[in-house]
Every structure is written in structure tokens, then in C-alpha cells.
């Protein structure tokens, strides 16, 4: 491991053994950047910076090339994300029916706005375009579950339900 990677690891206290194991499988496949990044994200929940430098070193490509891929594809995240991703629909139907109020309630109760994560890494909020459930507007999703016809009170209930979960 180069000194640059070691410094990044110390800075962020990341255990690179998981990333090394993933990279071990792909050492003979230099074009395997996408599956490598997908597996790293699956392992850590996001792509920690030291793993980018490690992957660059081991796949013999520039870190800048990897950052290019990471910023191009919305599926990759460079910051830790919450266990529960709350997607607040901001599409037209939801907007008209009070999505702003729902987003404010979430911000007020959890302290997170768009693309923000609570310090305990439990919740990440994301404001998204229409999620195809306009008949139930305003709508949020928490991971795969959809909650519609929301009021401030119902939003509170949803938040409380997930707060009680691990
Ligand atoms: S606008 Fe929100 S689900 Fe379509």
C-alpha cells in the first residue's frame, strides 16, 4: 500500500480488508471498475475515499478516472448514508398537495434537508422527482416502503416508527 493510501486510511479510520478482498477477485480484469465499485459500496454502504485510492493503485488506473465514474453515476455515494433513506417526492402533484410541508416536518424532526444525513447515520433525506404514485400525493418513501396521503401528523408517525427501529 502506498503512503498516500495509508494516510487516507488513518484519516478516516477505514478498514480496507473488505476492499482488498473485493479487489483480489478482479486483479486480472482491468476493465472491472464498475463491479468493483458496486461491491465496495455494498460492503461499506458508500465509497470511502481511501478505497478509491486503493482501487486506483491495484487496478493501475488514475484515481481521477475513478472519481469521473463516481460522479457520473448517481448510484454511487461518496459520503456515508443513513440506514433509512427518506425520499420526499417533490413532483408537481406532491408539490401542489404540500410536499414542502412534509419536507419541513422531516427537517424539523430529524434536522436533515436534501442529501443530508443524521449524525447517528440512521436517516438520509433526499428530495426526488415524481416517484409514480401521484394518486397518493403527497408521498414519501422510506427505503422500499411508500407512504402516501401524508399530513404533518402522519409524517410524524412514520418518522417515529423508524426511530423506534434499529
Ligand atoms: S408527483 Fe409525487 S408521486 Fe408523482
Backbone and ligand atoms as CSV (ligand in chain L), in Angstrom:
chain,resi,resn,atom,element,x,y,z
A,1,UNK,N,N,0.842,-1.190,0.000
A,1,UNK,CA,C,0.000,0.000,0.000
A,1,UNK,C,C,0.886,1.251,0.000
A,2,UNK,N,N,0.569,2.209,-0.861
A,2,UNK,CA,C,1.401,3.408,-0.925
A,2,UNK,C,C,1.159,4.287,0.295
A,3,UNK,N,N,2.086,5.245,0.511
A,3,UNK,CA,C,1.954,6.134,1.662
A,3,UNK,C,C,0.666,6.958,1.556
A,4,UNK,N,N,0.323,7.364,0.321
A,4,UNK,CA,C,-0.883,8.185,0.133
A,4,UNK,C,C,-2.122,7.434,0.627
A,5,UNK,N,N,-2.218,6.141,0.287
A,5,UNK,CA,C,-3.381,5.354,0.722
A,5,UNK,C,C,-3.361,5.196,2.236
A,6,UNK,N,N,-2.163,4.942,2.790
A,6,UNK,CA,C,-2.061,4.780,4.250
A,6,UNK,C,C,-2.531,6.021,4.994
A,7,UNK,N,N,-2.140,7.189,4.482
A,7,UNK,CA,C,-2.553,8.444,5.130
A,7,UNK,C,C,-4.066,8.596,5.114
A,8,UNK,N,N,-4.672,8.276,3.973
A,8,UNK,CA,C,-6.135,8.396,3.858
A,8,UNK,C,C,-6.825,7.438,4.819
A,9,UNK,N,N,-6.270,6.235,4.955
A,9,UNK,CA,C,-6.862,5.236,5.850
A,9,UNK,C,C,-6.814,5.749,7.285
A,10,UNK,N,N,-5.665,6.297,7.686
A,10,UNK,CA,C,-5.533,6.816,9.061
A,10,UNK,C,C,-6.517,7.940,9.314
A,11,UNK,N,N,-6.623,8.839,8.321
A,11,UNK,CA,C,-7.527,9.984,8.448
A,11,UNK,C,C,-8.955,9.537,8.716
A,12,UNK,N,N,-9.401,8.521,8.007
A,12,UNK,CA,C,-10.822,8.157,8.058
A,12,UNK,C,C,-11.098,6.873,8.833
A,13,UNK,N,N,-10.069,6.276,9.388
A,13,UNK,CA,C,-10.219,5.050,10.172
A,13,UNK,C,C,-11.054,3.995,9.442
A,14,UNK,N,N,-10.664,3.725,8.234
A,14,UNK,CA,C,-11.387,2.739,7.421
A,14,UNK,C,C,-10.601,1.433,7.411
A,15,UNK,N,N,-11.313,0.330,7.597
A,15,UNK,CA,C,-10.679,-0.978,7.495
A,15,UNK,C,C,-10.718,-1.397,6.021
A,16,UNK,N,N,-9.550,-1.476,5.418
A,16,UNK,CA,C,-9.519,-1.742,3.974
A,16,UNK,C,C,-9.548,-3.226,3.625
A,17,UNK,N,N,-9.653,-4.089,4.624
A,17,UNK,CA,C,-9.569,-5.519,4.282
A,17,UNK,C,C,-10.723,-5.937,3.361
A,18,UNK,N,N,-11.913,-5.370,3.583
A,18,UNK,CA,C,-13.056,-5.702,2.713
A,18,UNK,C,C,-12.781,-5.293,1.276
A,19,UNK,N,N,-12.267,-4.089,1.095
A,19,UNK,CA,C,-11.971,-3.595,-0.260
A,19,UNK,C,C,-10.862,-4.432,-0.899
A,20,UNK,N,N,-9.877,-4.813,-0.087
A,20,UNK,CA,C,-8.790,-5.633,-0.629
A,20,UNK,C,C,-9.299,-6.990,-1.105
A,21,UNK,N,N,-10.212,-7.568,-0.325
A,21,UNK,CA,C,-10.777,-8.862,-0.735
A,21,UNK,C,C,-11.548,-8.743,-2.047
A,22,UNK,N,N,-12.298,-7.651,-2.169
A,22,UNK,CA,C,-13.057,-7.430,-3.413
A,22,UNK,C,C,-12.074,-7.274,-4.576
A,23,UNK,N,N,-11.040,-6.467,-4.356
A,23,UNK,CA,C,-10.077,-6.222,-5.439
A,23,UNK,C,C,-9.296,-7.477,-5.802
A,24,UNK,N,N,-9.080,-8.361,-4.806
A,24,UNK,CA,C,-8.379,-9.624,-5.091
A,24,UNK,C,C,-9.077,-10.405,-6.211
A,25,UNK,N,N,-10.412,-10.324,-6.210
A,25,UNK,CA,C,-11.176,-11.101,-7.206
A,25,UNK,C,C,-11.016,-10.540,-8.611
A,26,UNK,N,N,-10.634,-9.259,-8.699
A,26,UNK,CA,C,-10.654,-8.604,-10.005
A,26,UNK,C,C,-9.273,-8.205,-10.527
A,27,UNK,N,N,-8.212,-8.699,-9.877
A,27,UNK,CA,C,-6.883,-8.217,-10.279
A,27,UNK,C,C,-6.570,-8.513,-11.741
A,28,UNK,N,N,-7.131,-9.593,-12.271
A,28,UNK,CA,C,-6.826,-9.924,-13.672
A,28,UNK,C,C,-7.840,-9.336,-14.657
A,29,UNK,N,N,-8.751,-8.490,-14.148
A,29,UNK,CA,C,-9.771,-7.896,-15.025
A,29,UNK,C,C,-9.704,-6.373,-14.933
A,30,UNK,N,N,-8.782,-5.769,-15.653
A,30,UNK,CA,C,-8.598,-4.320,-15.515
A,30,UNK,C,C,-9.845,-3.507,-15.871
A,31,UNK,N,N,-10.752,-4.076,-16.656
A,31,UNK,CA,C,-11.954,-3.323,-17.033
A,31,UNK,C,C,-13.075,-3.447,-16.026
A,32,UNK,N,N,-12.768,-3.999,-14.857
A,32,UNK,CA,C,-13.838,-4.358,-13.918
A,32,UNK,C,C,-14.178,-3.262,-12.921
A,33,UNK,N,N,-13.950,-2.024,-13.296
A,33,UNK,CA,C,-14.151,-0.939,-12.334
A,33,UNK,C,C,-15.581,-0.876,-11.790
A,34,UNK,N,N,-16.584,-1.002,-12.668
A,34,UNK,CA,C,-17.980,-0.885,-12.199
A,34,UNK,C,C,-18.317,-1.936,-11.147
A,35,UNK,N,N,-18.097,-3.243,-11.427
A,35,UNK,CA,C,-18.410,-4.220,-10.377
A,35,UNK,C,C,-17.605,-4.005,-9.104
A,36,UNK,N,N,-16.364,-3.564,-9.243
A,36,UNK,CA,C,-15.540,-3.298,-8.051
A,36,UNK,C,C,-16.207,-2.216,-7.214
A,37,UNK,N,N,-16.599,-1.121,-7.861
A,37,UNK,CA,C,-17.205,-0.008,-7.116
A,37,UNK,C,C,-18.545,-0.414,-6.511
A,38,UNK,N,N,-19.309,-1.188,-7.276
A,38,UNK,CA,C,-20.604,-1.643,-6.742
A,38,UNK,C,C,-20.402,-2.494,-5.496
A,39,UNK,N,N,-19.425,-3.381,-5.552
A,39,UNK,CA,C,-19.188,-4.261,-4.389
A,39,UNK,C,C,-18.634,-3.483,-3.196
A,40,UNK,N,N,-17.792,-2.507,-3.492
A,40,UNK,CA,C,-17.251,-1.686,-2.389
A,40,UNK,C,C,-18.396,-0.925,-1.722
A,41,UNK,N,N,-19.291,-0.386,-2.538
A,41,UNK,CA,C,-20.419,0.353,-1.954
A,41,UNK,C,C,-21.335,-0.579,-1.152
A,42,UNK,N,N,-21.519,-1.771,-1.658
A,42,UNK,CA,C,-22.349,-2.738,-0.938
A,42,UNK,C,C,-21.712,-3.063,0.423
A,43,UNK,N,N,-20.402,-3.181,0.427
A,43,UNK,CA,C,-19.691,-3.553,1.653
A,43,UNK,C,C,-19.699,-2.434,2.697
A,44,UNK,N,N,-19.405,-1.194,2.254
A,44,UNK,CA,C,-19.261,-0.085,3.217
A,44,UNK,C,C,-20.526,0.776,3.329
A,45,UNK,N,N,-21.460,0.612,2.384
A,45,UNK,CA,C,-22.646,1.467,2.372
A,45,UNK,C,C,-22.413,2.750,1.577
A,46,UNK,N,N,-21.177,3.022,1.218
A,46,UNK,CA,C,-20.791,4.155,0.380
A,46,UNK,C,C,-19.365,3.875,-0.097
A,47,UNK,N,N,-18.796,4.804,-0.852
A,47,UNK,CA,C,-17.432,4.582,-1.345
A,47,UNK,C,C,-16.476,5.455,-0.526
A,48,UNK,N,N,-15.836,4.905,0.486
A,48,UNK,CA,C,-14.897,5.718,1.268
A,48,UNK,C,C,-13.697,6.140,0.406
A,49,UNK,N,N,-13.235,7.362,0.638
A,49,UNK,CA,C,-12.147,7.918,-0.179
A,49,UNK,C,C,-10.915,6.998,-0.234
A,50,UNK,N,N,-10.482,6.413,0.890
A,50,UNK,CA,C,-9.279,5.564,0.792
A,50,UNK,C,C,-9.454,4.388,-0.159
A,51,UNK,N,N,-10.697,3.904,-0.310
A,51,UNK,CA,C,-10.903,2.759,-1.212
A,51,UNK,C,C,-10.729,3.182,-2.672
A,52,UNK,N,N,-11.000,4.452,-2.958
A,52,UNK,CA,C,-10.796,4.949,-4.327
A,52,UNK,C,C,-9.302,4.884,-4.659
A,53,UNK,N,N,-8.492,5.333,-3.707
A,53,UNK,CA,C,-7.043,5.357,-3.948
A,53,UNK,C,C,-6.466,3.937,-3.985
A,54,UNK,N,N,-7.023,3.084,-3.143
A,54,UNK,CA,C,-6.582,1.686,-3.155
A,54,UNK,C,C,-6.936,1.035,-4.495
A,55,UNK,N,N,-8.176,1.252,-4.957
A,55,UNK,CA,C,-8.610,0.656,-6.227
A,55,UNK,C,C,-7.751,1.185,-7.379
A,56,UNK,N,N,-7.439,2.478,-7.340
A,56,UNK,CA,C,-6.604,3.070,-8.402
A,56,UNK,C,C,-5.248,2.372,-8.445
A,57,UNK,N,N,-4.678,2.190,-7.252
A,57,UNK,CA,C,-3.367,1.557,-7.164
A,57,UNK,C,C,-3.413,0.118,-7.676
A,58,UNK,N,N,-4.427,-0.596,-7.213
A,58,UNK,CA,C,-4.453,-2.026,-7.541
A,58,UNK,C,C,-4.937,-2.309,-8.962
A,59,UNK,N,N,-5.761,-1.434,-9.509
A,59,UNK,CA,C,-6.224,-1.651,-10.896
A,59,UNK,C,C,-5.337,-0.903,-11.891
A,60,UNK,N,N,-4.347,-0.190,-11.321
A,60,UNK,CA,C,-3.396,0.530,-12.157
A,60,UNK,C,C,-4.064,1.573,-13.054
A,61,UNK,N,N,-4.967,2.339,-12.464
A,61,UNK,CA,C,-5.586,3.457,-13.185
A,61,UNK,C,C,-5.496,4.700,-12.287
A,62,UNK,N,N,-5.832,5.848,-12.831
A,62,UNK,CA,C,-5.753,7.071,-12.032
A,62,UNK,C,C,-6.992,7.201,-11.145
A,63,UNK,N,N,-6.776,7.735,-9.936
A,63,UNK,CA,C,-7.920,7.992,-9.048
A,63,UNK,C,C,-8.902,8.944,-9.733
A,64,UNK,N,N,-8.381,9.873,-10.526
A,64,UNK,CA,C,-9.276,10.837,-11.201
A,64,UNK,C,C,-10.242,10.120,-12.145
A,65,UNK,N,N,-9.778,9.010,-12.758
A,65,UNK,CA,C,-10.687,8.237,-13.634
A,65,UNK,C,C,-11.822,7.645,-12.805
A,66,UNK,N,N,-11.471,7.173,-11.614
A,66,UNK,CA,C,-12.498,6.576,-10.755
A,66,UNK,C,C,-13.474,7.650,-10.281
A,67,UNK,N,N,-12.955,8.809,-9.898
A,67,UNK,CA,C,-13.854,9.890,-9.479
A,67,UNK,C,C,-14.775,10.291,-10.631
A,68,UNK,N,N,-14.262,10.236,-11.862
A,68,UNK,CA,C,-15.084,10.548,-13.037
A,68,UNK,C,C,-16.286,9.622,-13.110
A,69,UNK,N,N,-16.041,8.325,-12.898
A,69,UNK,CA,C,-17.125,7.333,-12.927
A,69,UNK,C,C,-18.081,7.583,-11.758
A,70,UNK,N,N,-17.510,7.842,-10.578
A,70,UNK,CA,C,-18.340,8.007,-9.377
A,70,UNK,C,C,-19.271,9.203,-9.485
A,71,UNK,N,N,-18.786,10.271,-10.081
A,71,UNK,CA,C,-19.647,11.454,-10.161
A,71,UNK,C,C,-20.634,11.345,-11.328
A,72,UNK,N,N,-20.307,10.513,-12.316
A,72,UNK,CA,C,-21.218,10.360,-13.459
A,72,UNK,C,C,-22.445,9.531,-13.079
A,73,UNK,N,N,-22.250,8.488,-12.300
A,73,UNK,CA,C,-23.362,7.588,-11.970
A,73,UNK,C,C,-23.961,7.953,-10.616
A,74,UNK,N,N,-25.251,8.285,-10.638
A,74,UNK,CA,C,-25.926,8.725,-9.403
A,74,UNK,C,C,-26.001,7.609,-8.361
A,75,UNK,N,N,-25.800,6.362,-8.792
A,75,UNK,CA,C,-25.928,5.241,-7.842
A,75,UNK,C,C,-24.798,5.215,-6.803
A,76,UNK,N,N,-23.704,5.923,-7.090
A,76,UNK,CA,C,-22.579,5.872,-6.153
A,76,UNK,C,C,-22.599,7.055,-5.186
A,77,UNK,N,N,-22.211,6.765,-3.944
A,77,UNK,CA,C,-22.222,7.809,-2.915
A,77,UNK,C,C,-20.859,7.884,-2.255
A,78,UNK,N,N,-20.352,9.099,-2.176
A,78,UNK,CA,C,-19.017,9.288,-1.592
A,78,UNK,C,C,-19.062,9.617,-0.104
A,79,UNK,N,N,-20.256,9.831,0.410
A,79,UNK,CA,C,-20.404,10.123,1.837
A,79,UNK,C,C,-21.223,9.005,2.465
A,80,UNK,N,N,-21.016,8.740,3.755
A,80,UNK,CA,C,-21.847,7.735,4.419
A,80,UNK,C,C,-23.312,8.142,4.346
A,81,UNK,N,N,-24.186,7.155,4.201
A,81,UNK,CA,C,-25.626,7.453,4.138
A,81,UNK,C,C,-26.345,6.745,5.264
A,82,UNK,N,N,-27.546,7.219,5.533
A,82,UNK,CA,C,-28.308,6.653,6.633
A,82,UNK,C,C,-28.810,5.253,6.320
A,83,UNK,N,N,-29.136,4.540,7.388
A,83,UNK,CA,C,-29.713,3.209,7.211
A,83,UNK,C,C,-31.078,3.327,6.521
A,84,UNK,N,N,-31.802,4.394,6.868
A,84,UNK,CA,C,-33.110,4.629,6.251
A,84,UNK,C,C,-33.025,5.859,5.354
A,85,UNK,N,N,-33.297,5.641,4.067
A,85,UNK,CA,C,-33.276,6.735,3.105
A,85,UNK,C,C,-34.716,7.219,2.923
A,86,UNK,N,N,-34.963,8.452,3.317
A,86,UNK,CA,C,-36.312,9.008,3.177
A,86,UNK,C,C,-36.347,9.827,1.893
A,87,UNK,N,N,-37.091,9.336,0.901
A,87,UNK,CA,C,-37.202,10.077,-0.354
A,87,UNK,C,C,-38.494,10.878,-0.313
A,88,UNK,N,N,-38.360,12.182,-0.399
A,88,UNK,CA,C,-39.534,13.054,-0.363
A,88,UNK,C,C,-39.837,13.465,-1.794
A,89,UNK,N,N,-41.017,13.062,-2.278
A,89,UNK,CA,C,-41.354,13.402,-3.662
A,89,UNK,C,C,-41.657,14.888,-3.776
A,90,UNK,N,N,-40.975,15.529,-4.727
A,90,UNK,CA,C,-41.186,16.956,-4.972
A,90,UNK,C,C,-41.785,17.164,-6.370
A,91,UNK,N,N,-42.363,16.102,-6.920
A,91,UNK,CA,C,-43.017,16.220,-8.232
A,91,UNK,C,C,-44.211,17.163,-8.147
A,92,UNK,N,N,-44.788,17.478,-9.312
A,92,UNK,CA,C,-45.836,18.505,-9.349
A,92,UNK,C,C,-47.022,18.166,-8.448
A,93,UNK,N,N,-47.553,16.941,-8.574
A,93,UNK,CA,C,-48.741,16.586,-7.787
A,93,UNK,C,C,-48.444,16.681,-6.294
A,94,UNK,N,N,-47.297,16.196,-5.884
A,94,UNK,CA,C,-46.938,16.237,-4.461
A,94,UNK,C,C,-46.669,17.669,-4.012
A,95,UNK,N,N,-46.041,18.433,-4.897
A,95,UNK,CA,C,-45.765,19.844,-4.570
A,95,UNK,C,C,-47.074,20.571,-4.290
A,96,UNK,N,N,-48.049,20.374,-5.193
A,96,UNK,CA,C,-49.349,21.045,-5.050
A,96,UNK,C,C,-50.044,20.619,-3.760
A,97,UNK,N,N,-49.851,19.361,-3.385
A,97,UNK,CA,C,-50.546,18.861,-2.193
A,97,UNK,C,C,-49.715,18.980,-0.906
A,98,UNK,N,N,-48.657,19.771,-0.944
A,98,UNK,CA,C,-47.984,20.094,0.313
A,98,UNK,C,C,-46.689,19.359,0.602
A,99,UNK,N,N,-45.962,18.939,-0.443
A,99,UNK,CA,C,-44.674,18.263,-0.219
A,99,UNK,C,C,-43.713,19.141,0.593
A,100,UNK,N,N,-43.816,20.458,0.390
A,100,UNK,CA,C,-42.942,21.378,1.115
A,100,UNK,C,C,-43.122,21.235,2.619
A,101,UNK,N,N,-44.388,21.102,3.028
A,101,UNK,CA,C,-44.687,20.948,4.461
A,101,UNK,C,C,-44.112,19.641,4.997
A,102,UNK,N,N,-44.188,18.607,4.175
A,102,UNK,CA,C,-43.675,17.293,4.596
A,102,UNK,C,C,-42.149,17.373,4.756
A,103,UNK,N,N,-41.502,18.007,3.778
A,103,UNK,CA,C,-40.032,18.161,3.848
A,103,UNK,C,C,-39.648,18.974,5.084
A,104,UNK,N,N,-40.435,20.027,5.360
A,104,UNK,CA,C,-40.150,20.860,6.549
A,104,UNK,C,C,-40.309,20.059,7.831
A,105,UNK,N,N,-41.323,19.210,7.866
A,105,UNK,CA,C,-41.547,18.392,9.064
A,105,UNK,C,C,-40.346,17.473,9.303
A,106,UNK,N,N,-39.859,16.864,8.227
A,106,UNK,CA,C,-38.707,15.960,8.346
A,106,UNK,C,C,-37.478,16.748,8.796
A,107,UNK,N,N,-37.317,17.909,8.229
A,107,UNK,CA,C,-36.164,18.756,8.598
A,107,UNK,C,C,-36.269,19.160,10.067
A,108,UNK,N,N,-37.480,19.476,10.467
A,108,UNK,CA,C,-37.692,19.914,11.840
A,108,UNK,C,C,-37.445,18.777,12.842
A,109,UNK,N,N,-37.955,17.576,12.532
A,109,UNK,CA,C,-37.858,16.459,13.486
A,109,UNK,C,C,-36.475,15.795,13.479
A,110,UNK,N,N,-35.894,15.676,12.275
A,110,UNK,CA,C,-34.622,14.942,12.182
A,110,UNK,C,C,-33.426,15.852,11.908
A,111,UNK,N,N,-33.704,17.083,11.544
A,111,UNK,CA,C,-32.614,18.021,11.290
A,111,UNK,C,C,-31.911,17.809,9.961
A,112,UNK,N,N,-32.558,17.106,9.034
A,112,UNK,CA,C,-31.901,16.872,7.745
A,112,UNK,C,C,-32.746,17.369,6.574
A,113,UNK,N,N,-32.088,18.083,5.675
A,113,UNK,CA,C,-32.709,18.509,4.426
A,113,UNK,C,C,-32.185,17.634,3.301
A,114,UNK,N,N,-32.358,18.111,2.081
A,114,UNK,CA,C,-31.960,17.302,0.921
A,114,UNK,C,C,-30.486,16.873,0.986
A,115,UNK,N,N,-30.272,15.582,0.766
A,115,UNK,CA,C,-28.920,14.991,0.694
A,115,UNK,C,C,-28.156,15.114,2.010
A,116,UNK,N,N,-28.893,15.229,3.101
A,116,UNK,CA,C,-28.230,15.311,4.408
A,116,UNK,C,C,-28.526,14.052,5.224
A,117,UNK,N,N,-27.591,13.736,6.099
A,117,UNK,CA,C,-27.684,12.506,6.894
A,117,UNK,C,C,-27.569,12.845,8.374
A,118,UNK,N,N,-28.367,12.187,9.194
A,118,UNK,CA,C,-28.280,12.439,10.634
A,118,UNK,C,C,-26.927,11.939,11.152
A,119,UNK,N,N,-26.474,12.537,12.246
A,119,UNK,CA,C,-25.147,12.185,12.760
A,119,UNK,C,C,-25.034,10.724,13.162
A,120,UNK,N,N,-26.147,10.142,13.619
A,120,UNK,CA,C,-26.097,8.735,14.029
A,120,UNK,C,C,-26.193,7.791,12.830
A,121,UNK,N,N,-26.181,8.350,11.617
A,121,UNK,CA,C,-26.242,7.578,10.364
A,121,UNK,C,C,-27.513,6.738,10.268
A,122,UNK,N,N,-28.571,7.228,10.883
A,122,UNK,CA,C,-29.816,6.464,10.791
A,122,UNK,C,C,-30.670,6.914,9.603
A,123,UNK,N,N,-30.704,8.235,9.352
A,123,UNK,CA,C,-31.574,8.745,8.291
A,123,UNK,C,C,-30.819,9.631,7.304
A,124,UNK,N,N,-31.157,9.446,6.026
A,124,UNK,CA,C,-30.736,10.386,4.987
A,124,UNK,C,C,-32.004,10.861,4.295
A,125,UNK,N,N,-32.111,12.175,4.082
A,125,UNK,CA,C,-33.266,12.692,3.333
A,125,UNK,C,C,-32.823,13.005,1.903
A,126,UNK,N,N,-33.715,12.754,0.977
A,126,UNK,CA,C,-33.441,13.109,-0.425
A,126,UNK,C,C,-34.730,13.632,-1.036
A,127,UNK,N,N,-34.643,14.756,-1.711
A,127,UNK,CA,C,-35.823,15.267,-2.413
A,127,UNK,C,C,-35.738,14.760,-3.845
A,128,UNK,N,N,-36.791,14.106,-4.294
A,128,UNK,CA,C,-36.721,13.455,-5.606
A,128,UNK,C,C,-37.876,13.901,-6.505
A,129,UNK,N,N,-37.743,13.592,-7.791
A,129,UNK,CA,C,-38.813,13.891,-8.741
A,129,UNK,C,C,-39.883,12.807,-8.609
A,130,UNK,N,N,-40.987,12.978,-9.344
A,130,UNK,CA,C,-42.149,12.075,-9.241
A,130,UNK,C,C,-41.741,10.606,-9.134
A,131,UNK,N,N,-42.313,9.935,-8.132
A,131,UNK,CA,C,-41.979,8.518,-7.964
A,131,UNK,C,C,-43.134,7.629,-8.454
A,132,UNK,N,N,-44.065,8.235,-9.182
A,132,UNK,CA,C,-45.093,7.449,-9.857
A,132,UNK,C,C,-46.255,7.031,-8.983
A,133,UNK,N,N,-46.493,7.739,-7.892
A,133,UNK,CA,C,-47.637,7.409,-7.038
A,133,UNK,C,C,-48.465,8.673,-6.804
A,134,UNK,N,N,-48.660,9.447,-7.879
A,134,UNK,CA,C,-49.286,10.774,-7.755
A,134,UNK,C,C,-50.682,10.705,-7.129
A,135,UNK,N,N,-51.390,9.586,-7.345
A,135,UNK,CA,C,-52.733,9.436,-6.783
A,135,UNK,C,C,-52.719,9.487,-5.261
A,136,UNK,N,N,-51.550,9.217,-4.670
A,136,UNK,CA,C,-51.441,9.218,-3.199
A,136,UNK,C,C,-50.703,10.454,-2.688
A,137,UNK,N,N,-50.572,11.460,-3.525
A,137,UNK,CA,C,-49.783,12.646,-3.140
A,137,UNK,C,C,-50.339,13.301,-1.865
A,138,UNK,N,N,-49.464,13.862,-1.041
A,138,UNK,CA,C,-48.002,13.846,-1.109
A,138,UNK,C,C,-47.424,12.532,-0.569
A,139,UNK,N,N,-46.313,12.138,-1.162
A,139,UNK,CA,C,-45.769,10.806,-0.934
A,139,UNK,C,C,-44.312,10.876,-0.475
A,140,UNK,N,N,-43.963,9.982,0.439
A,140,UNK,CA,C,-42.534,9.755,0.702
A,140,UNK,C,C,-42.265,8.260,0.616
A,141,UNK,N,N,-41.021,7.919,0.412
A,141,UNK,CA,C,-40.609,6.518,0.518
A,141,UNK,C,C,-39.555,6.432,1.602
A,142,UNK,N,N,-39.610,5.370,2.391
A,142,UNK,CA,C,-38.528,5.092,3.330
A,142,UNK,C,C,-37.963,3.745,2.892
A,143,UNK,N,N,-36.757,3.751,2.383
A,143,UNK,CA,C,-36.190,2.593,1.683
A,143,UNK,C,C,-37.206,2.116,0.648
A,144,UNK,N,N,-37.757,0.897,0.767
A,144,UNK,CA,C,-38.677,0.414,-0.272
A,144,UNK,C,C,-40.141,0.656,0.053
A,145,UNK,N,N,-40.449,1.171,1.227
A,145,UNK,CA,C,-41.849,1.337,1.627
A,145,UNK,C,C,-42.366,2.719,1.232
A,146,UNK,N,N,-43.606,2.750,0.704
A,146,UNK,CA,C,-44.211,4.010,0.261
A,146,UNK,C,C,-45.290,4.448,1.248
A,147,UNK,N,N,-45.300,5.732,1.564
A,147,UNK,CA,C,-46.322,6.286,2.449
A,147,UNK,C,C,-46.967,7.461,1.729
A,148,UNK,N,N,-48.304,7.392,1.578
A,148,UNK,CA,C,-48.989,8.423,0.805
A,148,UNK,C,C,-50.045,9.163,1.595
A,149,UNK,N,N,-50.688,10.123,0.904
A,149,UNK,CA,C,-51.717,10.997,1.503
A,149,UNK,C,C,-51.230,11.545,2.838
A,150,UNK,N,N,-50.004,12.014,2.842
A,150,UNK,CA,C,-49.380,12.410,4.107
A,150,UNK,C,C,-49.869,13.761,4.615
A,151,UNK,N,N,-49.989,13.817,5.918
A,151,UNK,CA,C,-50.194,15.075,6.625
A,151,UNK,C,C,-48.968,15.219,7.526
A,152,UNK,N,N,-48.875,16.343,8.214
A,152,UNK,CA,C,-47.773,16.514,9.151
A,152,UNK,C,C,-47.844,15.414,10.214
A,153,UNK,N,N,-49.053,15.158,10.687
A,153,UNK,CA,C,-49.203,14.143,11.740
A,153,UNK,C,C,-48.794,12.744,11.249
A,154,UNK,N,N,-49.239,12.403,10.037
A,154,UNK,CA,C,-48.869,11.077,9.510
A,154,UNK,C,C,-47.358,10.980,9.278
A,155,UNK,N,N,-46.763,12.081,8.870
A,155,UNK,CA,C,-45.308,12.091,8.661
A,155,UNK,C,C,-44.603,11.834,9.988
A,156,UNK,N,N,-45.117,12.483,11.034
A,156,UNK,CA,C,-44.561,12.269,12.380
A,156,UNK,C,C,-44.636,10.796,12.763
A,157,UNK,N,N,-45.778,10.184,12.456
A,157,UNK,CA,C,-45.949,8.767,12.820
A,157,UNK,C,C,-44.942,7.887,12.082
A,158,UNK,N,N,-44.736,8.195,10.808
A,158,UNK,CA,C,-43.773,7.408,10.024
A,158,UNK,C,C,-42.373,7.581,10.615
A,159,UNK,N,N,-42.016,8.821,10.924
A,159,UNK,CA,C,-40.683,9.087,11.485
A,159,UNK,C,C,-40.515,8.331,12.804
A,160,UNK,N,N,-41.540,8.416,13.642
A,160,UNK,CA,C,-41.445,7.754,14.957
A,160,UNK,C,C,-41.300,6.242,14.806
A,161,UNK,N,N,-42.031,5.697,13.858
A,161,UNK,CA,C,-41.955,4.252,13.620
A,161,UNK,C,C,-40.507,3.839,13.311
A,162,UNK,N,N,-39.842,4.610,12.438
A,162,UNK,CA,C,-38.470,4.243,12.072
A,162,UNK,C,C,-37.468,4.607,13.163
A,163,UNK,N,N,-37.800,5.618,13.944
A,163,UNK,CA,C,-36.898,5.954,15.054
A,163,UNK,C,C,-36.841,4.801,16.058
A,164,UNK,N,N,-37.966,4.113,16.198
A,164,UNK,CA,C,-38.006,3.005,17.171
A,164,UNK,C,C,-37.286,1.768,16.648
A,165,UNK,N,N,-37.128,1.709,15.326
A,165,UNK,CA,C,-36.464,0.521,14.756
A,165,UNK,C,C,-34.954,0.673,14.870
A,166,UNK,N,N,-34.242,-0.448,14.875
A,166,UNK,CA,C,-32.770,-0.391,14.957
A,166,UNK,C,C,-32.183,0.208,13.702
L,1,LIG,S1,S,-45.631,13.880,-8.090
L,1,LIG,FE1,FE,-45.234,12.782,-6.276
L,1,LIG,S2,S,-45.681,10.773,-6.858
L,1,LIG,FE2,FE,-45.940,11.858,-8.667
